[in-house]
Every structure is written in structure tokens, then in C-alpha cells.
Amino acid sequence: MDRLAYLTRRLLLVIPTFIGITVVCFALTRFLPGGPVEMRLMRMKGISAQGGEAGAAASAGRSQVTEEYRRQLEAQFGFDKPILRQYWNWLVVNRMGMNLPSYDYPDRTAWQLIRSRIPVSVWFGLASFVFTYLICIPLGIAKALRHRQTFDAVSSIVIFTAYAVPSFALAMMLKMFFCGTTEGLFDLFPLGGLASDFDVEPTIWRMLADRAWHMVLPVACYVAGSFAMLTLLMKNSLLDQIASDYVRTVIAKGATRRRAIWAHAFRNALIPVATGFGSMIGLLFAGSIIIETVFEIPGMGRLSWDALVGRDYAVFLALLSLTASFQLFGNLISDILYMLIDPRVDFSRKG
């Protein structure tokens, strides 16, 4: 019952947290200058300033940019209503903005644009998730078993060096060295995109191989940005378990150190690592703005950047609500995993 009550509290906490996130971001899009109305008016003034065929065309363009036209634009975007009414319409009537048309693509809704980008981000999210854990867990174990040895020191230097390099710099360096952009260096991978242009219809295996070929460098950037913390978490967790009293007791009863580590300490050391699975769910769908922009990947990160730069707040807020929902759901999954993996947690205490 204590666990059920704890999960109920955590689930109920998701609602005010989501509302708080979306209210703040929604208000910022309404009060910050340079919104879609201003962008549309700037475009109108730019067109009129070009002159067209003659001064008459420019004069006609300038006459359209009036206060009445501004009010028409505000009504078109729904900005003429009170802020609370706007938020209610966005959250409930338009289902977190998913049904709203894009400002830049009026013939498509925010959900239609997002739905077309989700598979791309899931591809890269899952690949980076799998490779991160496949690399970090064995590397963290190896560092713990060779603590303060040469391997531990050298691997720490490599890890922190890779972690210290910004994602955009690492992406540009990988493109420079492995995409043939610099004469005399390797030309092993494509500059960007998701697929090659085939002269004939490719087989499914050739398509998968081509997709994997395009994913190598972006996934490497994804992994490099997150594996340092997870590797050190695995190492420190295993070291703590090895130094615990129960491990020494197991060894004192006649078990070998190898058996004490792999049969007892290893399982408990995985608890803080395994509970991070849930928090990774949001990353599977959010994508990476920097990596997707550098490698020209049409994913969720690139869409959010284009929407933010173009002041397409309909798409940006829909993306925000979706990724926030997944992140909150992932945090709830982490709590459930921690509860299932570690039975020692006492949920009867308040707070």
C-alpha cells in the first residue's frame, strides 16, 4: 500500500508540473517581441520595400501594413483573446496545440509535421541509447576492476577529453576528418542526410546498410555527449558495492573475489544505472538540435530549431508539450524501476 500511495502521489505530481512548464513557455511566446505577427508584418514591409514593378506596387504593399491589418493577424493567430483563454484553447480545444496549423506551413498541422519527424529521432535515439549502455557499462566495470591502474587513468583522460569537446565542434571535426571535406583525409561517410539517392529501387538490406552508414557519425556524437557521466556512475557504483560489508562477508565465508563481485556486487551496482532508463525516454523523441542541424537530419531537434528561429510557436509549443510529457513519463518509469529493483527503499516516510 505504501508503494501504491507513493506511485499515486508521483502520478498526480505530473499534472501540475506539466501545467507549470507549459504555462511559463506559453506566456513567454505571447509577451516576447518578434512573434509571428511581427514576423508577418516585417515580411510585408520587405515586399513593399522591394518596389515591385513600380512605385505603385510598393505603395499598395505599404498600405496593407496598417493597424487594422495587425488586428486581423492577431485574430488569425488567436492573440486577440485574453491570455488564459488562449492557453485553455491551446491546451484543451486544440489538444496541446497539435491541431493548430503551422504558421510557416498553413496547410499542415503541428502534429502532422511532428509525426513525420518522430521516426527519425527514434532511430537515432534508440541507436545512441543502445550504444551508450553497451559501451558505458563494460567500460565502467573495467575501470572499477582496474581502479588506479594505467587503464583507469588513460581511459579517464579519453573520456573527459571527449566529454569536454562541445557537440557542434565534435560534429564538425568528424565531418572534416571522415567526410572528405579536407583534401588528403578520409572520405568514409556521407556529409549528412539520412539516405542516399539510388538509381534503382534498393533492397531492404541495402536500405538498412545505407541508413546505418549515414548514422555512424551522428550516433558517435550522441554517445560522446552522454557516456562520460554514465561510465563514471557505473564505476563508482561498483566500487561502492565492492567496498561494502556484505561483499567482505561473502569472501570471508569462502567465496572467491570474482564470485563475490559478479554474483552479488554487480547486481546492486546496476541499480543507479538501470533507474536511468526511464529518463532516457524523453531523449529518444526530443532529438538533438545541434547534431541534427550539423548533419542535416530532419528530426525533432531540427524541427524545434526551425520552429523557434521562424517564430512558428504553434509547432514549437506542440513539440515542447510532447517532449515534456515524455520526460515526465520517463521520470515516473525511473521511480517504478527503482522501486522494483531496490526493495530496501522505505516509502512509508513522508516527503
C-alpha positions as MATLAB code, in Angstrom:
seq = 'MDRLAYLTRRLLLVIPTFIGITVVCFALTRFLPGGPVEMRLMRMKGISAQGGEAGAAASAGRSQVTEEYRRQLEAQFGFDKPILRQYWNWLVVNRMGMNLPSYDYPDRTAWQLIRSRIPVSVWFGLASFVFTYLICIPLGIAKALRHRQTFDAVSSIVIFTAYAVPSFALAMMLKMFFCGTTEGLFDLFPLGGLASDFDVEPTIWRMLADRAWHMVLPVACYVAGSFAMLTLLMKNSLLDQIASDYVRTVIAKGATRRRAIWAHAFRNALIPVATGFGSMIGLLFAGSIIIETVFEIPGMGRLSWDALVGRDYAVFLALLSLTASFQLFGNLISDILYMLIDPRVDFSRKG';
ca = [
       0.000    0.000    0.000;
       2.875    2.360    0.755;
       4.268    1.790   -2.727;
       0.860    2.308   -4.332;
       0.403    5.559   -2.418;
       3.873    6.706   -3.474;
       3.183    5.981   -7.143;
      -0.173    7.744   -6.892;
       1.491   10.852   -5.483;
       4.133   10.783   -8.189;
       1.494   10.384  -10.887;
      -0.596   13.259   -9.531;
       2.524   15.436   -9.376;
       2.938   15.061  -13.150;
      -0.154   17.198  -13.837;
       0.863   20.423  -12.032;
       4.436   20.023  -13.262;
       3.280   19.800  -16.871;
       0.943   22.767  -16.439;
       3.722   24.815  -14.856;
       6.143   24.094  -17.718;
       3.634   24.860  -20.447;
       2.187   27.966  -18.759;
       5.610   29.612  -18.455;
       6.638   28.804  -22.032;
       3.225   29.734  -23.424;
       3.353   33.115  -21.683;
       6.854   33.783  -22.997;
       5.733   33.197  -26.588;
       2.941   35.732  -26.101;
       4.912   38.522  -24.425;
       8.352   38.323  -26.027;
       8.854   40.635  -29.022;
       9.357   39.275  -32.508;
       6.371   36.941  -32.572;
       4.565   35.616  -35.667;
       2.562   38.822  -36.082;
       5.709   40.959  -36.145;
       7.395   38.465  -38.471;
       4.474   38.612  -40.895;
       4.455   42.415  -40.817;
       8.206   42.529  -41.440;
       7.751   40.302  -44.467;
       5.013   42.569  -45.762;
       7.203   45.631  -45.324;
      10.091   43.858  -47.002;
       7.949   43.003  -50.002;
       6.646   46.534  -50.264;
      10.162   47.991  -49.955;
      11.372   45.969  -52.951;
       9.345   48.187  -55.242;
       7.831   45.506  -57.444;
       7.201   46.689  -60.998;
       6.971   50.281  -59.956;
       6.214   52.611  -57.099;
       2.523   51.755  -57.311;
       3.154   48.184  -56.250;
       5.281   49.344  -53.325;
       2.624   51.840  -52.273;
      -0.036   49.136  -52.403;
       2.141   46.873  -50.269;
       2.744   49.618  -47.696;
      -0.949   50.404  -47.472;
      -1.659   46.859  -46.357;
       0.609   47.172  -43.318;
      -1.865   49.090  -41.148;
      -3.157   48.800  -37.610;
      -6.283   47.151  -38.933;
      -4.172   44.548  -40.721;
      -2.266   43.930  -37.469;
      -5.546   43.292  -35.658;
      -6.577   40.877  -38.404;
      -3.324   38.970  -37.963;
      -3.767   38.851  -34.193;
      -7.254   37.442  -34.662;
      -5.923   34.922  -37.180;
      -3.331   33.655  -34.690;
      -5.753   33.859  -31.756;
      -3.786   36.588  -29.980;
      -6.829   38.864  -29.619;
      -8.252   36.833  -26.715;
      -7.239   37.028  -23.027;
      -4.104   35.075  -22.196;
      -5.899   32.499  -20.031;
      -8.456   31.885  -22.774;
      -5.625   31.452  -25.278;
      -3.951   28.902  -23.019;
      -7.212   26.983  -22.497;
      -7.843   26.849  -26.240;
      -4.289   25.668  -26.836;
      -4.316   23.024  -24.092;
      -7.858   21.614  -24.336;
      -9.558   22.706  -27.544;
      -6.535   22.161  -29.770;
      -5.080   19.261  -27.743;
      -1.807   20.842  -26.624;
      -1.600   22.710  -29.925;
      -1.425   19.547  -32.031;
      -4.456   20.584  -34.099;
      -3.203   24.105  -34.765;
      -1.916   24.846  -38.269;
       1.748   25.682  -38.594;
       2.482   29.380  -39.100;
       5.033   28.594  -41.797;
       3.097   25.694  -43.383;
      -0.591   26.649  -43.097;
      -1.722   23.534  -44.958;
      -0.236   21.233  -42.293;
      -0.975   20.981  -38.589;
       1.683   20.873  -35.901;
       1.007   17.176  -35.307;
       1.419   16.334  -38.995;
       4.844   17.978  -39.018;
       5.881   16.312  -35.765;
       4.601   12.893  -36.818;
       6.774   12.977  -39.931;
       9.887   13.658  -37.810;
       9.321   11.211  -34.921;
      10.677    8.079  -36.707;
      13.953    9.846  -37.500;
      14.584   10.919  -33.910;
      13.544    7.490  -32.609;
      16.066    5.839  -34.950;
      18.913    7.965  -33.628;
      17.632    7.956  -30.052;
      17.428    4.176  -29.852;
      20.801    3.703  -31.542;
      22.545    6.155  -29.218;
      20.751    4.685  -26.191;
      21.837    1.120  -27.017;
      25.421    2.007  -27.884;
      25.775    4.264  -24.843;
      24.846    1.476  -22.448;
      26.784   -1.156  -24.400;
      29.914    0.975  -24.069;
      29.442    2.545  -20.651;
      28.564   -0.493  -18.554;
      31.526   -2.676  -19.659;
      33.881    0.318  -19.573;
      32.719    1.334  -16.103;
      33.182   -2.248  -14.864;
      36.662   -2.430  -16.368;
      37.639    0.878  -14.765;
      36.356   -0.271  -11.360;
      38.228   -3.576  -11.524;
      41.411   -1.738  -12.576;
      40.993    1.208  -10.243;
      44.093    3.457  -10.061;
      45.867    1.424  -12.703;
      47.146    2.580  -16.085;
      43.956    1.573  -17.905;
      41.833    3.577  -15.474;
      43.969    6.695  -15.875;
      44.231    6.529  -19.668;
      40.531    5.802  -20.165;
      39.607    8.695  -17.848;
      41.693   11.074  -19.958;
      39.980    9.882  -23.133;
      36.512   10.073  -21.557;
      36.873   13.578  -20.163;
      38.526   14.861  -23.332;
      35.634   13.587  -25.449;
      33.126   14.950  -22.932;
      34.778   18.385  -22.844;
      34.535   18.877  -26.622;
      31.240   20.628  -27.495;
      28.830   18.625  -29.641;
      28.953   21.043  -32.571;
      32.770   21.085  -32.532;
      32.955   17.297  -32.404;
      30.444   17.022  -35.244;
      32.414   19.449  -37.416;
      35.674   17.644  -36.630;
      34.191   14.275  -37.577;
      32.872   15.714  -40.842;
      36.230   17.279  -41.588;
      38.242   14.104  -40.959;
      35.888   11.397  -42.236;
      33.681   13.009  -44.909;
      36.314   14.111  -47.395;
      35.857   17.836  -46.771;
      39.626   18.259  -46.327;
      41.980   17.140  -49.071;
      44.112   14.155  -48.151;
      41.900   12.943  -45.310;
      39.422   10.078  -45.184;
      36.241   10.044  -47.240;
      34.378    7.259  -45.479;
      30.960    8.666  -44.582;
      28.376   10.990  -46.149;
      28.270   14.660  -45.198;
      24.720   14.456  -43.918;
      21.185   13.365  -44.516;
      19.540   10.029  -43.895;
      19.682    8.168  -47.189;
      21.496    8.098  -50.500;
      19.947    8.663  -53.902;
      19.564    5.283  -55.588;
      19.276    4.892  -59.351;
      17.094    1.795  -58.926;
      14.796    0.593  -56.158;
      17.113   -0.764  -53.426;
      16.542   -3.949  -51.485;
      15.603   -3.772  -47.811;
      19.094   -4.872  -46.776;
      20.732   -2.250  -48.910;
      18.444    0.403  -47.439;
      19.308   -0.688  -43.895;
      23.018   -0.709  -44.698;
      22.727    2.766  -46.217;
      20.845    4.048  -43.174;
      23.482    2.597  -40.846;
      26.215    4.214  -42.973;
      24.559    7.621  -42.556;
      24.056    7.100  -38.820;
      27.652    6.346  -37.811;
      28.925    9.881  -37.227;
      25.719   11.381  -35.727;
      25.370    8.452  -33.310;
      29.039    8.860  -32.346;
      28.277   12.481  -31.412;
      25.210   11.416  -29.452;
      27.202    8.820  -27.490;
      30.173   11.104  -26.834;
      27.916   13.670  -25.194;
      26.456   11.312  -22.590;
      28.743    8.354  -21.973;
      31.187   10.049  -19.561;
      28.688   10.503  -16.746;
      27.204    7.030  -17.166;
      30.645    5.376  -17.257;
      31.759    7.068  -14.048;
      28.404    6.290  -12.443;
      28.872    2.600  -13.217;
      32.464    2.630  -11.968;
      31.743    4.435   -8.697;
      28.657    2.361   -8.021;
      30.576   -0.898   -8.456;
      33.451    0.383   -6.298;
      30.996    1.249   -3.527;
      29.493   -2.229   -3.669;
      32.888   -3.944   -3.658;
      33.844   -1.987   -0.528;
      30.580   -2.909    1.236;
      30.444   -5.153    4.284;
      28.294   -7.808    2.638;
      30.936   -8.387   -0.066;
      33.617   -8.851    2.568;
      31.294  -11.234    4.408;
      30.760  -13.304    1.257;
      34.537  -13.517    0.738;
      35.057  -14.418    4.423;
      32.644  -17.331    4.011;
      34.892  -18.844    1.357;
      33.684  -17.360   -1.930;
      36.242  -16.067   -4.395;
      36.535  -12.351   -5.028;
      35.385  -12.920   -8.619;
      32.200  -14.652   -7.470;
      31.532  -12.016   -4.803;
      31.763   -9.269   -7.422;
      29.764  -10.854  -10.240;
      27.152  -12.724   -8.189;
      26.494  -10.039   -5.569;
      28.109   -6.623   -6.096;
      27.403   -6.339   -9.830;
      23.629   -6.660   -9.479;
      23.411   -3.969   -6.788;
      25.778   -1.725   -8.726;
      23.339   -1.706  -11.640;
      20.570   -0.078   -9.559;
      21.530    3.596  -10.185;
      22.318    2.799  -13.823;
      19.114    0.875  -14.503;
      16.915    3.564  -12.967;
      18.224    5.967  -15.593;
      16.433    4.038  -18.340;
      13.212    5.947  -17.791;
      14.810    9.382  -18.012;
      16.195    8.437  -21.425;
      12.690    8.120  -22.898;
      12.420   11.855  -23.445;
      15.752   11.867  -25.275;
      14.506    9.219  -27.696;
      11.922   11.653  -29.028;
      13.488   15.053  -28.407;
      16.470   14.597  -30.700;
      19.467   16.938  -30.679;
      19.247   20.395  -32.203;
      22.990   20.772  -32.751;
      23.718   17.314  -34.152;
      20.674   17.214  -36.415;
      21.458   20.694  -37.750;
      25.130   19.937  -38.481;
      24.367   16.622  -40.181;
      21.189   17.902  -41.892;
      18.983   15.280  -40.260;
      15.231   16.020  -40.488;
      14.417   15.021  -36.917;
      12.600   16.523  -33.950;
      15.590   18.590  -32.858;
      15.931   20.200  -36.284;
      12.174   20.849  -36.400;
      12.213   22.555  -32.995;
      15.131   24.758  -34.063;
      13.451   25.764  -37.320;
      10.202   26.473  -35.464;
      11.978   28.610  -32.858;
      14.024   30.588  -35.373;
      10.991   31.102  -37.629;
       8.771   32.033  -34.652;
       6.464   29.143  -35.544;
       5.159   28.962  -31.994;
       2.350   26.576  -32.915;
       4.876   23.865  -33.773;
       7.340   24.830  -31.053;
       4.773   24.647  -28.234;
       3.386   21.363  -29.548;
       6.915   19.947  -29.549;
       7.515   21.306  -26.052;
       4.347   19.705  -24.687;
       5.172   16.371  -26.314;
       8.772   16.191  -25.096;
       7.791   17.410  -21.611;
       5.153   14.666  -21.417;
       7.667   12.007  -22.409;
      10.244   13.317  -19.947;
       7.769   13.344  -17.059;
       6.591    9.874  -18.020;
      10.214    8.729  -18.154;
      10.856   10.086  -14.656;
       7.858    8.112  -13.436;
       9.275    4.978  -15.086;
      12.575    5.617  -13.267;
      10.761    5.746   -9.946;
       8.965    2.480  -10.716;
      12.215    0.785  -11.726;
      13.951    1.967   -8.574;
      11.053    0.668   -6.508;
      11.164   -2.735   -8.197;
      14.943   -3.148   -8.241;
      15.729   -1.993   -4.701;
      13.268   -3.426   -2.140;
      15.136   -1.670    0.688;
      13.519    1.699   -0.129;
      11.065    2.754    2.579;
       8.023    4.520    1.123;
       6.248    4.961    4.428;
       8.167    8.116    5.283;
       6.729   11.472    4.304;
       8.406   13.760    1.743;
];
